[in-house]
Amino acid sequence: MLKTLDIFFFVFHTGLILFNITGYFFKKFRKWNLLTLILTGLSWFVLGIWYGIGYCPCTDWHWQVRRELGYTEFYNSYIQFLVVKLTGIQISPQITDLVVVLVFVFSLVLSIAWNFRDFKKKNRIV
């Protein structure tokens, strides 16, 4: 069961990240994309008050599963984990965090802008 959870979290969390950074491209998914970006930001910066800035429940739960499976190597962030696992490249935690925040802000700004544009078109606001 734990191995299945490990695979589930890898697929789900990676998919969520990809959706966060690309979902605004697709009009059909823009509202959902904005919601997931807002929830991500709330997790990082509101739950982060208590658990540490950048806190992500998906990462926390995945790390718990991997500990139970006997893994001992953990990374500063899930993105750092993905980069190492998918490419073998080691990037400093500071660079990783900077890139993650920049991509998050860029995605959030575009999602807000495109959702607002869609809202204006739908409601004929000038």
Secondary structure, DSSP 8 states (H G I E B T S, - for coil): -HHHHHHHHHHHHHHHHHHHHHGGGSGGGHHHHHHHHHHHHHIIIIIHHHH-TT--HHHHHHHHHHHHTT-----SSHHHHHHHHHH-----HHHHHHHHHHHHHHHHHHHHHHHHHHHHHHHT--
